[in-house]
Structure formats: C-alpha cells, structure tokens
Amino acid sequence: MARASDTTIQQALSWGTATLTSALPENDASALDARVLLASALQRSVTYLYTWPDKAIGSTELHRYQRYIAQRGQGTPVAYITGQRDFWSLSLQVSPATLIPRPDTETLVEQALLRLPTGPATICDLGTGTGAVALAIASERPDCQILAIDVVAEAVELANSNAQANNLTNVTVLQSSWFANIQGQQFDMLVSNPPYVENLSPYLKQGDVRFEPASALTAGSDGLDDIRYIVQHAGNYLTAQGWLLLEHGYTQGPAVRTLLQEAGFIQVSTVNDLSGQPRISGGQWCAKGQVVCRSQ
C-alpha cells in the first residue's frame, strides 16, 4: 500500500478487500467487511466512503485500518473489532462476552410484537446477551415494561449500557440463571434466544462462531437442554394466556413444538426467519383447569 498521505479511501478499500479475500477465501463478504472496518477506522459512516472515494487517509487512521484488516484476516468477527452491531433500529455495543446479534433474531422481535396485547404488558427476555431483543421490543412498545436477564455479569453490564445509550428507560436488566432470581414474578410474555447448538456440532468450528462464547451457544448433545428447561418452567412465570417465544436451530422446530404441546401450551407454531429457515417457535400458556384461552 502507498504512504498514508497518498492512500485514498478507494485505494484502501481495494487493498482491504483483496487482503481479506486472500486470507478468508470462504468469506463472501470481504468487500462489505472492508467498508465497515474502514468506516470504523475513520469514525465515519459507510456513506462517507462512497461520497469521498478520492480523499486521502491520515496515517493514524490508515494504521488503525491495517490493524483491523489484520484482525479480520485472522477470523475475528467484524463486530468484535468495531465493538458495535446494528440490530433492529438500534446501534448496540458488543463484546466477546456475548453473542453477536444476528438479523435472523429480528424475527423473534417481530413475532413478539405481533402477539403482545394492545395495552401495557410485561415481558421477560431470558438470556439477553447484548440486550438486543429486549431493547428492540422496548423501542417499539414504550408502554411495556421489559425485564432482561442473563447469568453472565459482563452481559448484564453491556445490556445496561446499551439501554442507556439508546435512551430506553422501560428496560430493567438483572443477573439471573434463567428463572432463579425472579421467583414469584409473572409476565405476559417470555422471549428467549437461548443456547441451542449441539455440543459436538461442526458449526462451532466455523466462521465467527469460533470466537463467540461457547456457554451462549451450546446446550447438550442435542442442543435442547436449555429450551427444555425454559419450556418446563415457563408456565410458573406466565400470566393466564401469556406467550412463550423461542429461537432455535433450523432442524429443531418439530422437537420444540412437541415440548411446548406436552407442557400445556396451545396455538403452537413455528415461523421462518429472514433466510426462510424454521427459526422461531412459540405457544400460548393454557394451564390445566383454565377454561378459556385467547386465540390469535
């Protein structure tokens, strides 16, 4: 690459794209990664790169960009390099202590919003991580109160920080191992994107997942240990006719629906994600002896 004073935005992008293409031939997003990393290094928007392709880059910014490209070339996820990820309409801080929010999880938010009552409601997000799901719901429903819980202290701190950064005051974040610290509370809706990857899945050795915390990914030999636990206990924390919505692996829909039905949920169904894969399953709580359950 040319000297910093001679290197333009377009030249830097071309170099970054070529370097990443060579280092990560399996990655089909090298050009996008190069743009996002350069925008972060310059502390500018991606639009700025398109607007000023011939603008020279300062030495500090160029060296930062070169460091970012080197990190990405070793496989480090872009979100961990930049420290942020967009989700829904929000900009979220991320860290290696949590999963990186993915676009397909926005389907969980969409399905939650479709099922919430028109008036104020209470929602609990189990295993909130960055707070993505809880904060997205909170941003759309300021009349609702959301409790976001996570067992990892760093995740609780991060979710709190993201709530403050996005000026969302209707979210409370609490450290808890699933329901342990919310005994006696009930909610109109429970949502969760829990760990659901099999312990020995080859997926764990691929792409960005290699850098994400295993505790937030894996759940037993079939990936369903945490989902089983949530479904088994959810009825104790749901109001009459409340909803439970779960994200899961694309092959796990039938098993999750069976778990929900056996636990006493009705209106059980699975919804596809943005990629057309079965991803979100849920049902309405209908405890034994409950005469009427609301239909959707």
Secondary structure, 3 states (H helix, E strand, C coil): CCCHHHCEHHHHHHHHHHHHHHHCCCCCCHHHHHHHHHHHHHCCCHHHHHHCCCCECCHHHHHHHHHHHHHHHCCCCHHHHHCEEEECCEEEECCCCCCCCCHHHHHHHHHHHHHCCCCCCEEEEECCCCCHHHHHHHHHCCCCEEEEEECCHHHHHHHHHHHHHCCCCCEEEEECCCCCCCCCCCEEEEEECCCCECCCCHHHHCHHHHHCCHHHCECCCCCCHHHHHHHHHHHHHEEEEEEEEEECCCCCHHHHHHHHHHHCEEEEEEEECCCCCEEEEEEEECCCCCCCCCCC
